[in-house]
């Protein structure tokens, strides 16, 4: 062992001497990037179709966060703030969620269009593959992006967002999931906007109130009050589901994902049940799952430190 070390040292010394004698000298490696400012910034990102509002924060390898309903880019603040000293984070307000555009008409919210928004966003903010971190409807978009455009995604993190194929099975075959999903029928109805936005969006506020501070709840109320926003969010349901509820023609199937996937699931979610985890490995063989017995649908609020650390560990373990 000592002889090998000595031989290696002599070889390295001769190489170094040769470089000096020929006038060549390698520059020292660049120091790692130091993030000197992690304050969030508001920006506009041209996706090639729509221009989306987004919040960016931090520096380093890129992470893109995708929210669901009734959420916004700022839903990810507890996680972005914990990762911004190490990573470049980007959280768009997706189509239909002001201040991003709110197109008129249900067909504008079909999942293939939503996927193209995300694809254009990733290409605009990063010249290298990103880690996608997703929740709720954002997960449906994330699963599709990872499946159709694997060159853009290093890894996928899913927080309480079902895989399209397991959700299709569960909503058809699992009576408990069918019952839990009845709110989706209401969201697709013509009376949903009026009921949800009455009394300063009290119906929506009840969804987030158990998980957020009064100040954050007020921020949500102000966001829901933006013209067209609640209709835009509800149109995600109307464009991709049908009454029953069941999946519609635009809902994807056979969604296979080749890159590593980490799923985080709050087991107290009373809308999307843990049955959605069964059989996931058939669609994503590089799968890890963390179940959170004390969290519901919004683990990013309930267990932010744990979520951020899980994401950090997942990214650091990627090839």
HUZI-V671175 format. One record per backbone hydrogen bond with DSSP energy under -1.0 kcal/mol. CO is the residue of the C=O (numbers start at 0). NH is the residue of the N-H. Records with the same first field share a line. If there is no record, write none. Layout:
CO = NH + NH
This chain:
0 = 4
1 = 5
2 = 6
3 = 7
4 = 8
5 = 9
6 = 10
7 = 11
8 = 12
9 = 13
10 = 14
11 = 15
12 = 16
13 = 17
14 = 18
15 = 19
16 = 20
17 = 21
18 = 23
19 = 22
40 = 55
42 = 53
44 = 51
49 = 46
51 = 44
52 = 92
53 = 42
54 = 90
55 = 40
56 = 88
60 = 87
61 = 130
62 = 89
63 = 132
65 = 134
67 = 70
71 = 74
72 = 75
73 = 76
75 = 78 + 79
76 = 80
78 = 82
79 = 82 + 83
82 = 85 + 86
83 = 58
87 = 62
88 = 56
89 = 64
90 = 54
93 = 96
96 = 99
100 = 95
104 = 107
105 = 108
106 = 109
109 = 112 + 113
110 = 114
111 = 115
112 = 116
113 = 117
114 = 118
115 = 119
116 = 120
117 = 121
118 = 122
119 = 123
120 = 124
121 = 125
129 = 153
130 = 63
131 = 156
132 = 65
133 = 158
134 = 137
135 = 138
136 = 140
137 = 141
138 = 142
139 = 143
140 = 144
141 = 145
142 = 146
143 = 147
144 = 148
148 = 151
151 = 129
154 = 131
155 = 261
156 = 133
157 = 263
158 = 135
162 = 166
163 = 167
164 = 168
165 = 169
166 = 170
168 = 172
169 = 173
173 = 177
174 = 178
175 = 179
176 = 180
178 = 181
180 = 183
181 = 185
182 = 186
183 = 187
185 = 188
188 = 191
190 = 194
191 = 195
192 = 196
195 = 203
196 = 200
197 = 201
200 = 204
201 = 205
203 = 206 + 207
204 = 208
207 = 210 + 211
212 = 216
213 = 217
214 = 218
215 = 219
216 = 220
217 = 221
218 = 222
219 = 223
220 = 224
222 = 225
225 = 228
227 = 231
228 = 232
229 = 233
230 = 234
232 = 235
233 = 237
234 = 238
236 = 240
239 = 247
241 = 245
245 = 241
247 = 250
253 = 255
259 = 155
260 = 287
261 = 157
262 = 289
263 = 159
264 = 291
265 = 268
272 = 275
273 = 276
274 = 277
276 = 279
278 = 281
279 = 282 + 283
282 = 256
284 = 286
285 = 260
287 = 262
289 = 264
291 = 266 + 294
294 = 267
297 = 300 + 301
298 = 302
302 = 306
303 = 307
304 = 308
305 = 309
306 = 310
307 = 311
308 = 312
309 = 313
310 = 314
311 = 315
312 = 316
314 = 317
